[in-house]
């Protein structure tokens, strides 16, 4: 597997914990050692320190999406329209406010536990980079205003271009509360704290079989873990379970990283540390790093038949070329800047790009929280509270929240999911390529693109 730049920078600190060997008993087992699994374990230890907790991770903690993402720590305010439609205004407000509060709580957690996660709270710019993208945020602004929340501040077009360091950014809005982190430093810091607080972590311990009795038995290559409760925090790999296969769709997201260019960033004026996205369906997202690199990612949307997550999600030169093409288009003044790192990975998309929590119908002792849809760094802290509450059978605001056992639109069965998905993905690419060139897309491309799942933000169609 090609490790991300983030993980490569910590290569000397990635010695794995021992794999599971023999038989072991715990109260709660968590499958998946990324942000969701680690926050869940930490919340359980806080709420019920008498409970024994173990994490089973197929690789090393952070090897999945948690160590490969762009490091955007975002709220759910861009999804406020979807949240309101899903669970009503009062519950939507509670969840959006809690997701914003989670950003502050992550910052405090890092300070308390001396985690140098390069946490920078400089906000997020939601921009338009083509004429077709102008005003994409207006419905979200309207929903916020209706709810009495002033979250997205409109900036002048000149200010947007200045902050982004490129006149290709035509207009946009600003959400001040968002942050960026070095995601591998954060996930490895969570791992350290979890171990210090008594969580047992078994790495290189892929679950090969799950016997759904009471207790549930989890079989790995060299051991068996028995647990009264099991939490599935496996993100895109959740689609391997038949009960969740139509709830989430694994798709690729791809990132490139430039060489360090701090003086060039100063020359173009991109010095504020903001996270930035455009308003494409196959969204571009980008930010700078502490050493002056540009991290530039794109939701490239690669799929696989039957949602099998294989090595093709890790490296595909065609996807890297697509991302670099967008980067060069938005920053033509950096045409000579070298790309030093390239990586990809799967994310777990739901149709509305909001996660879903619940229990397996035929095994209620097995709890899941999946569908982070590319926005898991910040909301995973809140998701850990929800999953911990469910695992401990608590009756509280999190176990009863609007994302638990919610209704959701499911993806079609195979082969329609894969074949139809390819058609829709191609239509979105053709539509957005035409718009980037200032042309109107074809009627067919525009129509088919409307069938794509919702994105990171509740954008206008």
N, C-alpha and C positions, 0 to 999 in steps of 0.2 A: 504494500500500500504506500502511495505517495503521501507523506505527512505534509500538513500545511506549514507555511512559514511560521505560524505561531508555535506549533509543536517543535519544529526544527530549532527554534531559538531556545527551547528548553530541553534539548536532547540529552543533556547530562543529568537531568532530573527525572527521567521517565522510566527508571527501573521498576518493573511491575511488582505488585504484591504477589505472594504465592498463590498459585491456582488452588481451587478446591480439591482436596484429596480425602477419601474416606467418607464417613458419615458425620453429618453435623445437624443440630437442631437449633432453630431460632423461632422467636415469636413472629417476626415479619421479615420476609425476603423481598428484596427489590431487584428486578432484572433490568440492568442498564445503569452504567456509571457516569452518565453525563449530568448536565445541570438539573434535570428533572429528578433523577434518582437521588442525587446527592442532597438537593434541598429537601426532598421528602424525608430522607434519613435524618437530617439535622432537625427538621421540625418534629419528627416522631420522638427523637431523644429529648427535645425540649418539653414536649407535652407529656410524655410518659417515659421518664428515664429508666423505669424498671423493665421496659421492654427490650429484648435483645433483637438487634437488627443486623442483617447482612446484605451486602450488595454483590451480585454476580455480574461481571462485565466480560464480554467476549474478547475484548482486546485490552487496552489500558483505559483508565478513566479519562474521558475527553477525546478519545480517538474518533468518535462519531461527529455529529453536527456540532457538539459543544466546543470542539477544538478546531473546527474548520470554518466557522461563520465569520461574518465581517466585523463582529464585535459591537453591533448596535444594541444599546440598552434602551428599548422603546416601551411606550405604554400601549394601551388599547384605545386611546382616544381616536386614532385614525379609523377604528372599526366601530365607532359609537353608533352609526346608523344601523349596522348589522346587529349589534348588541340590543339596541332598542327594539328592533323588529322581532328579535328572538325572545327576549324575556321582559320587555316593558321598560319604561323610562326609569323607574326607581331602581330596579336591579341593574340596568345598564350603567347608571350613574355610579352605583356602588362598586361594580367591577372595574369601570374605567378609573375611578379614583384610587381603588386599591392597586391597580397596575401601575399608576403613577407613583403611589407611595412606595411600591416595591423597589423602584429605582433608588430612592433615598435609603431604604433599608439595606440594599446591597452595598451602597457606599459606606454606611455605618458599620456593616459587618466586616468589610475589608479593613476599615480603620481599627476595629476592635481586635481583629485577629492578625494584624500585620501582613495582609495579603497585598502585595504590590501588583495590582491588576491594571495599572496605568489608567485608572478611572478618571475620565475627563467629562465634566458635565457642561457641555457647551451648546446643547440643544440640537435640533434636527430641522433641516431645511427640506421642505416638500416642494419640488420645483416642476416647471414645464420646460422641456428642451426642444419641443416642436410646437407648431401652431395648434395642432390637434390636441395637445395636452393642456392648453391654457384653461384655467379655472377648474381643474379636475377635483379640487378640494372643496368646492363651493357647497356641495350638499352636506359635507361633514361640518363645515363652518355653520351652516344653517341649523343643523341638528344640535350642535353645541349651544348656539344662541337660544334656541327654543328651550333647552334644558337649563339655561342660565349660567353656562360655563363659557368663559372667554379663554380658550386654549390656544388657538392658532392665530398668530398675529400677522397681518398682512404687511409686507415690506414693499418698498418701491422696487420697480424692475431694475433700476441701477444698483440698488443695495443687494438684491439677489445675485446679480452678475458679479458684483465686487466680492461678496462673501464666498462665492463658489469658485472664483478665480477664472471665470470663463464667460464671455458674452453669449455663448450658446445657451445659457440659462436665461430664459425669457421673463419669467415671473415666478412667484412662489409665496409660501407662507412659512412661518417659523413656530415650532413648538419648543419652548425654552427648557422644559424639564428633562429632556432626554440626554443620554450620555453615550460615551464609547468606552470600551475596555479592550484589553488584551485578553481574548477569551480563554486561551490556554492557561495563562497565569491565574485567571479566576477559577477555572474548573479544577486545576491542580491545587489551588489554595483551599477550595472546598473539600477536596479529597483529604488534605492534611488535617483539617479541622475535624472532619468526620472520624478519621482514625483516632485523633486525640480524644474524641468524645465517646469512644467505645464501639463505633460501628465497625463491623468486620467487613473487609473488602477482599474479594477474591477476583483477581484479574486473570486474563487468558482462560476464562471459565465459561465458555458458551453453553447455554442450556440446550441440550439435545432432545430432551423429553420432559414433559410436564404431566405427572399423574395427578388428576384433579380430585383427589380424596381429601379427607380431613384427618391428619394434616396433608397438605399438598407436598408431593415429592418432586424435586427438581433434579434431574440427572445431567451431569456434565461428563466429560470424557473420563475423569478420574475420581468422581465423587458423587455424593447425593446429599442434597440439602432439604430438610423437612421443615415446613413452616406452617403456622396457623393462618397467616395471611400472606398474600403475594401481591406485589405492586408491579405492574408492567410499565416501565419507563423506557421503552425501546424505540420510540420515535418511528422512523421510516420502516424499521424492521418489524413493527407491529403488524404490517400488512401480511406477514407470513401466517398469522392466525386467521382461520376461516371466519371467525366471528367479527373480526375487525377489517377484513380485506376490502370491503366495499365502503368503509368509513373514511379511509385514508388512501391517498395515492402517492407513492414515492416518486418524486421528480428531482431532477438535478438542479443544483445551484453551483455556479462556477466563479472563481476568483483569480485575479492576477495581482501581483504586487510589483511595484517599480523598485528600482534602486533607490537608496536614500538621496533625496534632492532638496534639502531644507532651503538652500539659497534660491532655487528655482521657485519653490512655493512662495517665498517672500516676494520674489519678483512679480508673480502673477496675483499676489494679494490673498492667497488662500492660507490664512494664518490663524483663523479663529477656532479651529478644532471641531467645527460642526460636523455632524453626520449629514449626508445628503442622499436623497433619492430623486429620481425623475418620476414620471407618471405613466410609464408604459405598463402594459399588462405583464410583459416579461421584463420586470423592473430592473433598472440599473441602480446600484447602491454603492456609495463610495465615501471614503474618509481618509484622513492622514494619520500617521503614527507618530510616536514619540521621537523616533529617529528620522522623521522626515520622508517616509515612504508614502506613496498613494496605494491604498487598498481599494481595488475596483472590482465589484462583483455584479453578476447578472443572474436572474432566474432563467436558466437556459431550458428548463422543462423537459429534459430527457426522461423517457419512460421505458419500462420493460414489460414484457408479456407476463401476466399473472403477478405483477408487482414484485418480482424477484429482485432483491437488492444484491447485485454482484459487483465485481471489480470494475465493470465498465462505467460505473458512476464515479470512480476515483480519478480517472485520467482519460480524456478524449480530446485530442488536438483540435478537432473541428470546433468544439465548444470554447476552447481557449481563444481560438481565432475570432469567434463571434464577440467575445467579451473585449478583446483588444481592439476590434473594429469600433465598438461603441466608445471606448476610452479615447481613441485617436480622434474620433469625430467630435467629442465634447471638449477635448483639450488639444487642438491642433498645434498650439504653441509649444507642446511637449512632445512633438513627433520624434525627436531624437533620444528621448529618455528610454533607457533599457528596461525591459520586463525581466525580473530576476526569478520570480516564483509564480507557479501556476498550480492550482489544485481545484478539485471538485468534490461534491458529496451529495448524498440524498437528503431531502427534507420531506416531511410527512404532511402533505396538503389535505385539508378538508375542503368541501365545496365552498364554504363561506370563509375559510382561512381563520377560523376560531377553533380552539381545542375542544375536545369532548371528554368527559369523565364519566365513569360508571363502573359497573361490575359485570363480569361475564354472566350471561343469563343462566347457563347450566352449571356455573361454579361461582357463587356470589362471594366466596372468600378471595377471589382473584379480581383485583381492582386495576383499572387502566386510566391513563391520562395521555392522550395522543392527539396529533393534529396541530402542532405548533406552527406549521406553515411558514417557517422562515423568521418568525418573531418569538423566539423562545428564551433569549438571554435574560430579559427582564421579567416577562410573565412567568417563567419557570419558578421564580421565588414564590409567587402567589399559587401556582400550580402545586408546589410542594405542600403548601398549607392545606389545599383541597384534598390531595391524596393522603396526607397524614391523617386528616380528620376522618376520611373514609376508612382507612386501614385500622384506625382505633375505634371505629363505630361510634364516633361522636355525633351528637345532634347539635350542630352549630351553624353559623352563617355560611361556612364554607362547604360543609356537606350538603347543605340545602340550596346552594347557589344555582343560578340559572344555567350554568354550563354542565351540571351533573344530570345525567340521564336525559339530556335534551333531545329534541327532535332534530334531525339533520338530513339533508339531501344526500343520498348515497350514490356512489359511482356505479355505472352499469356493470353487469357481469362480463366476463371474457367470452368471446373475443371482441365484443363491442367496445369495451373499455379501452383496449389497446389500439385497435384499428381506428375507432372514433377519436381517441386522444391524439393520434398522429395527425389526422386531418385537421383537428382544431389547432394543434400546435403550429402546424405549417401555415394555417390561415392567419394566426396571430403574427407570426414572423413576417409574412408577406404584407400584412396590413401595416405593421410598424416600420418595416423597411420603406414602404412607399411614403409614409408620413414623415420619416426622417429626411427623405429627399424632396419634401414639399409637394408631393403628389397625392391625389385622392386614391385611396385603396379601391380595389374592385368590390363590386356589390357582394360577390360570393365570399371573399376574404373577410369583409366587414361583418357579414351575417354569421359566418361560422365562428368568428372570434368571440361573438356574444355567448357562445356555449362554454367558454373557458371558465374554470372556477374563479371565484373572487380572489383578489390579490391582497397585498400587504395593507392597502388602504381601501376605503369605500370610495372608489373613484367614479366619476361620471362615465357612462359607456363610451 
